[in-house]
Amino acid sequence: MKTLRWGLLAAGGIARTFASGLQQTDTGEALAVASRDADKAAKLAGEFDIPRHYGSYDELLADPDVDAVYISPVHPVHAEWAIKAADAGKHILCEKPMAINLPDVDTIIAAARRNDVFLMEAFMYRCNPQTAELVRLIRDGAIGEVRLIDAVFSFHAGYNLESRILNPALGGGGIMDVGCYTVSMARLIAGAALGRDIAEPVSVSGEGHLGAESKVDEWAAALLRFEGDIVAKLATGVQLGQDNRVAIYGSEGSIRVPDPWFCNGREPGKCTIQLNSKGESREIVLDVPKGIYAIEADTVAAHIDARQAPAPAMSWADSLGNAAALDRWREAIGLEYPCEAVEAYSHTLDSRPLEVRSPVAMEYGTVDGIAKQISRIVMGTMIPRNIAHATSMYDDFYAHGGNCFDTAYLYGRGKSETLLGQWIRNRGLREEVTVIVKGGHTPHCYPEAILRQFHESLERMQTDYTDIYFLHRDNPDIPVGEFVDLLSGLKDQGKIRVFGGSNWTIARFEEAGEYAASNGKTPFTVLSNHFSLARMVKGMWDDTCVGSSDPESREWHRSKNVPCFAWSSQARGFFVPGLATPDRKDDALLVRTYYAEDNFERQKRCFELAREKDVHPVTIALAYVLAQDMPLWAMIGPANLTEAADSYRALTMPLTPEQVAWLNLEEQVGRGRSSAATMRRERSAP
């Protein structure tokens, strides 16, 4: 095994501990240490005979001889330096918590994936033989069915409001410092009980004490419920000494782990697990030949090529799940850090300028009336739940060349528009991005309500105009001329660049055009209807939903050159394996919208082509939409960066006309790309 040359990014107490652990390994050596205090770096280097020391983290990352970095500064800057380390091509062991919240963890993992480097969150106990033995006992049914998990990690620190333990600016408090261990243990044990690597809680509730001066959780507790009615009760604190332990109770006995977090400690030693099974008690004693931090370093070295370590060490999915549960615990007690405030996201997570990454695979098109090129993938804004999530998704989309965003008055009761507007303001990108606003959804589809919603939408987004405006629904009881008069007037005022209808029939769209031509008004010029590989059998929510996937509609868009901004372009999960099957009926919306024999045949073919090309089926589903011979833009709504990455792969996987026809069960191949369509396949930024 190649010896890893480690760089220690920070020179605090835990870095000193890890440096000591490296001295017990045959797989790694400390080559360099960096601190913002050059004297601290030099002192640690001298203590452990580390050859190189730097007065900045950037210098260490620029060292070509450093293979892997151990990241251990204060919690809020983990994300910045983990991303920079990944971009520098370094393998990463990042101290827990990997980042302050789930979106930031997702961004770190995306950077590791993009740069093809190893990444692991440093829960050292997860790498220890004691934890592996504990998992084995649970899986073997040593105590029958697991019913209750009791985990505690708590201590009483000195009351120094400037220390990282109690300072909110440094991510202080018990939950993030040591409560994260208890969450990770509960998820591991519940997973073992359910026959998996990990399990995610179906509910999280919590209570805690926020210090009057510190403003962080000085002690806290949580209840987690998992499938199978497995319950975990967790306790933590930094101003409260408790009996640190893990106890697991099952239908046929119990397990107690006296020292679950540090196991045998920093040196070789013994670990003890106390097992009471079917009325008989015994101690399981493990001889561990290395200290816990040495084992952690060895785990990294052993799995470098796989880029992740297997369970019970922390995988990427494990870190994401832990962060999600910690977010819910903190939310339950009302703890938000200064680094999570809206204004804190005025810069990127890695503190570098936001740029479009090269090479650019994004495709662009043009719409008459809008001077900008518009990315053919349009980012939906319904999913992000806070500024951290929105920033993670939108920064990544922009870096991939995306510049068009779809929002609506009713999404998130206004939160979607507010978050998008704040992100655009934070990044100073209003003139570079294309913003779609929708309003007038049933039952508010009449001129007075539309006008009120329109102005409220602009106020939420902190802008004085929108590039594209869609009436979210039609109202046949309103003469079409009233809609044309209203929107044409707003265009004349400079509030709208172009407008049209979402879920409007072609007949009603053309009627609006005839009215505009007869009365000297601006006509509807764009549509936003359903379009995907899966045929919309019934309207997704109701009969007011309109699609443009049928051959007649496609021919109309092609011949009239009317742009279609397709919603549900990936069929809302119909092409996610296992989510939609003929015998699975738990998602009533999927059943109503897509369950039909021809759609399941399309799904089968999509899965087959995805296997052939070694991509996720949603990649093929989106590639199908992008390959259409009509002016078409695809709206997507990924929940995280992994889902987004699967979508962006469609840009580098163009389908042939034969593949497009085969996927859609068509016997005849299409005629090729229309000369009237304004799609472009250039691989350059707009």
ZILINQUI-V940509 format. One line per field, one symbol per residue. ss: DSSP state (@ for helix, = for strand, . for the rest). A space follows every 10 residues. Layout:
# ZILINQUI-V940509
ss->???
This chain:
# ZILINQUI-V940509
ss->...======. ..@@@@@@@@ @@.....=== ====...@@@ @@@@@@@@.. .===..@@@@ @......=== =...@@@@@@ @@@@@@@... =====..... .@@@@@@@@@ @@@@@...== ==.@@@@.@@ @@@@@@@@@. .....===== ====.=.... .......@@@ ...@@@@@@@ @@@@@@@@@@ @@@....... ..======== ......==== ======@@@= =======.=. ....====== ..=====... ........== =======..= ========.. .@@@@@@@@@ @@.@@@.... .....@@@@@ @@@@@@@@@@ @@@....@@@ .@@@@@.... .......... ...==..... ...==.==== ......@@@@ @@@@@@@@@. ...===.... @@@@@@@@@@ @@@@@@@... ...======. ......@@@@ @@@@@@@@@@ .....===== =........@ @@@@@@@@@@ @@...===== ==...@@@@@ @@@@@@@@@. .....===.= .......... ......=... @@@@@@@@@@ ..=====... @@@....... .......@@@ @@@@..@@@@ @@@@@@@@@@ @@@...@@@@ @@@@@@.... .=====.... @@@@@@@@@@ @@....@@@@ @@@....... ........== ......
